[in-house]
């Protein structure tokens, strides 16, 4: 399994935007993302560094692999 990167919540949101999701709203410390033709919305915590388990869970919920996610990161 490829290693998970260390990302902040905002950095993770930028990667998910490259994967076709858009920011729907932000309330408090969570950013909610939505995708066209998809009923579900997903919430990303706006933390300085996401815990590895949280990031892995978000990647799985967004329907991509860790490899696909890592390819979209451009630093």
Secondary structure, 3 states (H helix, E strand, C coil): CCCCCCCCHHHHHHHHHHCCCEEEEEECCEEEEECCCCCCEEEEECCCCCCHHHHHHHHHHCCCCHHHHHHCCCC
